[in-house]
Amino acid sequence: MRKRQIAALVFALTMSILLAAGCNCGGDYTPAPPVADPYVQIGYSEFCDRAEELLVVENYLRLVGFESNYVDHKRGTSLSAVIDMSVSSDVRLDVRYSDPSGKLRLSLGDGRLSVALSSGGSDKKDSMGVKNTLGELTSELDKVGEGTSPVEYLVAMLKDELSVSGSLIDADEAEKILGKCTFKYCEGEDKDEYMICHETAEAYADGYDVYISFEASDGCIGSLDGFVIREGGRVEFSFKCRTASAPVELPDEVYEGELLDDFEELYENKAVTEKDFFGEWKCEGYTLVIGSDGGKLTSPNGETELTLDGVMSNYLTLLSDDDVYIAHLTDGDLELYLPDDEILILKK
């Protein structure tokens, strides 16, 4: 970055001298003052405070749409996403992921979610009907992190199918790298500009380099470009907000399969709450009572006190001192998964 600034300054001064020589031959010449660097250096902690607002998902739901790309050249991993929210009743999304072991494409639009996945020598495709309105998607995003979101299950399931563990970005490693970066900030009337780069000897001694620049306004990143070079590998990424509607490509066919069956059940029962499990459920030899204070299972082996550990759609997790039980509401009955993998069908 410093080399480019020096080059730009030398060029500007050279042009000024040449112009002055041509226009003021034989006259007095007063050189123009050097142009000040508009950027102000800020610390890592201050940058984190400023960036916190820029990471709020809800801020981006006000936009027309955006597109992003991530490529890890060393690992052969790439991820791209395009979303169009210009029509709030029909949000469109196209996500594509690939690595040496597989490929994934997830598409949303026209009231349908479609997934095509190739991994481990097999191809799987499936689709299902969804409400892809902006309000519906916002509601689902609000549940992420609460242990009740079908969206979290979908992401975990697809990662498992692709044998992907963890996240693309290691948070601890990222913090370690950014902690040695220089952060610069320029405040403008309509947008603010940020630059993140390495300008310390320690950075190059550790074998990595970083350059990131982005613009932000109204709590959103408008555009971002950057790269990280670490352990001989280059990672590139970009993000760009859309200012106008643009087509998002969707599959030409309606997929049929079993890949999304479990997610579809969770999605269709997402309005189920703990109260729907309350009551007395029985089958031969077993009685399960569930209430706001917990549960009790009476079986031929005695009584087991249970606590409620959380609900995801039509699945409720119950805990004893030593074991885990899963209650599953289906067709008016309750399937109870016992610790020994036996399944009971109980009725009210």
C-alpha positions in Angstrom: 0.0 0.0 0.0 2.8 2.4 0.9 4.6 1.8 -2.4 1.4 2.7 -4.3 0.9 5.9 -2.3 4.6 6.9 -2.9 4.2 6.2 -6.6 1.0 8.2 -6.8 2.6 11.1 -5.0 5.7 11.1 -7.3 3.5 11.0 -10.3 1.4 13.9 -9.1 4.4 16.0 -8.2 6.1 15.3 -11.6 2.9 16.3 -13.5 2.7 19.5 -11.4 6.2 20.4 -12.2 5.8 19.8 -15.9 2.6 21.8 -16.1 4.1 24.7 -14.1 7.2 24.7 -16.4 4.9 24.9 -19.5 2.6 27.6 -18.2 5.1 29.8 -16.2 8.3 29.8 -18.2 10.7 32.4 -16.7 8.3 33.2 -14.0 8.3 32.5 -10.2 7.0 29.1 -9.2 5.5 28.1 -5.9 5.1 24.3 -5.5 1.7 23.1 -4.3 1.6 21.6 -0.8 1.7 17.8 -0.6 -1.7 16.1 -0.6 -2.5 14.8 2.9 -3.4 11.2 3.4 -7.2 11.1 4.0 -7.0 8.0 6.1 -6.7 8.0 9.9 -5.1 5.0 11.6 -7.3 3.3 14.2 -6.6 0.4 16.6 -7.8 -3.2 16.3 -10.3 -2.8 19.2 -11.8 0.4 17.7 -12.1 -1.3 14.4 -14.0 -4.3 16.0 -16.4 -1.8 17.7 -17.1 -0.1 14.3 -17.4 -3.4 12.5 -19.9 -4.9 15.0 -22.8 -3.0 13.4 -21.7 -4.0 9.9 -22.2 -7.7 10.8 -25.9 -7.5 11.7 -27.8 -9.7 9.3 -31.0 -7.7 9.5 -29.2 -4.6 8.1 -28.7 -6.3 4.8 -32.3 -7.3 4.5 -33.0 -3.7 3.5 -30.9 -4.1 0.4 -32.0 -5.0 -3.1 -29.5 -7.9 -3.0 -25.9 -8.8 -2.9 -23.3 -11.2 -4.2 -20.2 -12.7 -2.6 -17.3 -14.9 -3.5 -14.7 -16.9 -1.6 -11.8 -18.9 -3.0 -9.1 -20.8 -1.2 -6.6 -21.7 -3.9 -4.5 -23.9 -1.7 -7.4 -26.1 -0.5 -9.3 -25.9 -3.8 -12.4 -24.6 -2.0 -14.8 -22.0 -3.4 -18.1 -20.5 -2.3 -20.3 -18.1 -4.1 -23.7 -16.7 -3.2 -26.1 -14.4 -5.1 -29.3 -13.1 -3.5 -32.0 -10.8 -5.0 -34.5 -9.3 -2.5 -36.0 -6.7 -4.9 -39.4 -8.6 -4.8 -40.1 -9.2 -1.1 -42.7 -11.9 -1.9 -40.2 -13.9 -4.0 -36.6 -13.7 -2.6 -34.2 -15.5 -4.9 -31.0 -17.2 -3.9 -28.3 -19.2 -5.6 -25.4 -20.7 -3.5 -22.6 -22.8 -5.0 -19.9 -24.6 -3.1 -17.1 -26.9 -4.2 -14.0 -28.5 -2.8 -11.9 -31.5 -4.0 -14.4 -34.0 -2.5 -17.7 -32.6 -3.7 -20.0 -29.9 -5.1 -23.2 -28.3 -3.8 -25.8 -26.0 -5.3 -28.7 -24.6 -3.3 -31.3 -22.5 -5.0 -34.4 -20.6 -3.8 -37.1 -19.0 -5.8 -40.6 -19.3 -7.1 -41.7 -20.8 -3.8 -39.3 -23.7 -4.0 -36.0 -24.8 -2.4 -33.8 -27.0 -4.5 -30.5 -28.8 -3.6 -28.1 -30.7 -5.9 -25.2 -32.4 -4.2 -22.4 -34.5 -5.5 -20.1 -36.2 -3.0 -18.4 -39.5 -2.4 -19.2 -40.7 -5.9 -23.0 -40.2 -5.5 -25.4 -37.5 -6.8 -28.4 -36.4 -4.8 -31.1 -34.0 -5.8 -34.2 -32.9 -4.0 -36.6 -29.9 -3.8 -39.5 -28.8 -1.7 -42.1 -26.0 -1.4 -41.2 -23.1 0.9 -42.5 -19.7 1.6 -39.6 -17.6 0.3 -41.0 -14.2 1.3 -38.7 -11.7 3.0 -40.8 -11.8 6.2 -40.6 -15.6 6.3 -36.9 -15.7 5.8 -36.3 -12.9 8.4 -38.3 -14.9 10.9 -36.2 -18.0 10.3 -32.9 -16.1 10.6 -34.1 -14.7 13.9 -34.2 -18.2 15.3 -30.6 -19.1 14.3 -28.5 -19.6 17.4 -31.5 -20.5 19.6 -31.3 -24.3 18.9 -34.8 -24.1 17.3 -34.0 -23.3 13.7 -34.6 -25.7 10.8 -32.1 -23.6 8.9 -29.4 -24.6 11.3 -30.3 -28.2 10.8 -30.2 -27.8 7.0 -26.7 -26.3 7.1 -25.4 -29.0 9.4 -26.9 -31.7 7.3 -25.4 -30.4 4.0 -22.0 -30.0 5.7 -22.2 -33.6 6.9 -23.1 -34.8 3.4 -20.0 -33.0 2.1 -17.8 -34.1 5.0 -17.1 -30.5 5.8 -16.2 -29.7 9.4 -15.9 -26.3 11.1 -16.2 -23.1 9.1 -14.4 -21.7 6.2 -12.7 -19.1 8.4 -11.0 -20.1 11.7 -12.1 -17.3 14.1 -9.0 -17.7 16.4 -6.6 -17.7 13.4 -8.4 -14.7 11.9 -8.1 -12.8 15.2 -4.4 -13.7 15.4 -3.7 -12.4 11.9 -5.9 -9.2 12.2 -4.3 -8.4 15.5 -1.1 -7.6 13.7 -2.7 -5.6 10.9 -2.8 -1.8 10.4 -6.3 -0.4 10.2 -7.1 2.8 8.4 -10.3 4.7 8.2 -11.6 7.6 6.1 -15.0 9.2 6.9 -17.0 10.5 4.0 -20.3 12.3 3.5 -22.1 9.3 1.9 -19.8 6.4 2.8 -16.9 5.5 5.0 -13.8 3.7 3.6 -11.6 1.2 5.5 -8.3 -0.5 4.6 -6.7 -3.4 6.5 -3.2 -4.4 5.6 0.1 -5.6 7.0 2.8 -3.0 7.4 4.9 -4.7 10.1 8.0 -6.8 9.9 6.4 -9.4 12.1 3.7 -10.0 9.6 6.1 -11.0 6.8 8.4 -12.9 9.2 5.3 -15.0 10.1 4.8 -15.8 6.5 1.4 -14.1 5.8 0.1 -11.0 4.2 -3.3 -9.3 4.2 -5.0 -6.6 2.2 -8.7 -5.8 2.6 -10.5 -2.7 1.5 -14.2 -1.9 1.8 -16.8 0.8 1.8 -19.7 1.0 4.3 -22.7 3.2 4.9 -26.0 2.9 6.8 -24.8 -0.1 8.7 -23.9 -2.2 5.6 -20.8 -3.0 3.7 -21.4 -1.8 0.2 -18.4 -3.4 -1.5 -15.4 -5.4 -0.3 -12.3 -6.9 -1.9 -9.4 -8.6 -0.2 -7.0 -11.4 0.1 -5.0 -13.3 2.7 -1.8 -15.2 2.0 -1.1 -17.7 4.7 1.3 -20.7 4.7 1.9 -20.4 1.0 -1.8 -20.3 0.1 -3.9 -17.4 -1.2 -7.5 -16.8 -0.1 -9.5 -14.3 -2.1 -12.9 -12.9 -1.2 -15.3 -10.2 -2.4 -18.7 -8.8 -1.5 -20.9 -6.4 -3.4 -24.3 -5.0 -2.7 -26.7 -4.8 -5.6 -28.2 -1.4 -6.5 -30.7 -2.9 -9.0 -32.6 -6.1 -9.5 -30.7 -8.7 -11.5 -31.8 -12.3 -12.6 -30.8 -15.1 -10.3 -30.5 -18.4 -12.1 -32.7 -21.2 -10.9 -32.8 -24.9 -11.9 -34.8 -25.8 -15.0 -36.2 -28.9 -13.4 -38.1 -29.9 -10.2 -35.8 -32.3 -8.3 -37.3 -35.4 -6.7 -35.4 -37.3 -4.0 -35.1 -37.9 -0.2 -32.3 -35.5 0.6 -34.5 -32.8 2.1 -37.2 -35.1 3.7 -36.0 -34.6 7.3 -35.6 -30.8 6.8 -39.0 -30.6 5.2 -40.6 -32.2 8.2 -38.9 -29.8 10.6 -39.8 -26.8 8.3 -43.5 -27.8 8.1 -43.7 -28.2 11.9 -41.7 -25.2 12.9 -44.7 -23.6 14.6 -44.7 -26.5 17.2 -43.8 -25.5 20.8 -43.1 -27.3 24.0 -46.8 -27.0 25.0 -47.7 -29.3 22.1 -45.9 -32.1 23.9 -47.6 -31.5 27.3 -49.9 -34.2 28.6 -50.0 -37.9 29.4 -48.9 -40.3 26.7 -49.3 -44.1 27.0 -48.6 -47.4 25.4 -48.5 -50.9 26.9 -46.3 -50.9 29.9 -45.2 -47.2 29.5 -46.6 -43.8 30.6 -44.9 -40.5 29.8 -46.1 -37.3 31.5 -44.7 -34.0 30.2 -45.4 -30.6 31.7 -43.8 -27.2 32.2 -41.8 -28.6 35.2 -40.4 -31.5 33.3 -41.4 -35.1 32.6 -41.7 -38.5 34.2 -41.4 -41.9 32.4 -43.0 -44.9 34.1 -41.9 -48.2 32.6 -41.6 -51.9 33.7 -38.2 -50.9 35.1 -39.5 -48.1 37.3 -39.8 -44.4 37.1 -37.4 -41.9 35.5 -37.4 -38.2 36.1 -36.8 -36.1 33.0 -36.0 -32.5 32.3 -36.9 -30.6 29.1 -33.7 -29.7 27.2 -35.1 -27.9 24.2 -37.4 -28.3 21.2 -36.7 -28.1 17.5 -40.0 -28.1 15.6 -41.7 -31.5 16.4 -38.7 -32.9 18.3 -38.3 -32.5 22.1 -35.1 -33.5 23.9 -35.6 -34.9 27.4 -32.7 -35.7 29.8 -32.4 -38.0 32.8 -29.3 -38.1 35.0 -27.5 -40.4 32.7 -29.4 -40.7 29.4 -31.0 -38.8 26.5 -34.6 -39.3 25.3 -36.1 -37.9 22.1 -39.9 -37.2 21.8 -41.2 -36.9 18.3 -44.7 -35.7 17.4 -46.1 -37.4 14.3 -49.6 -37.8 13.0 -51.1 -37.1 16.5 -48.9 -39.7 18.2 -45.6 -39.4 20.0 -42.6 -41.5 19.1 -40.3 -41.8 22.1 -36.6 -42.8 21.3 -35.1 -44.6 24.2 -31.4 -44.6 25.1 -31.1 -48.2 23.8 -32.5 -47.1 20.4 -35.9 -48.7 21.0 -38.8 -46.6 19.7 -42.1 -46.5 21.5 -45.4 -45.2 19.9 -47.4 -43.5 22.6 -50.9 -42.0 22.4 -52.8 -39.5 24.5 
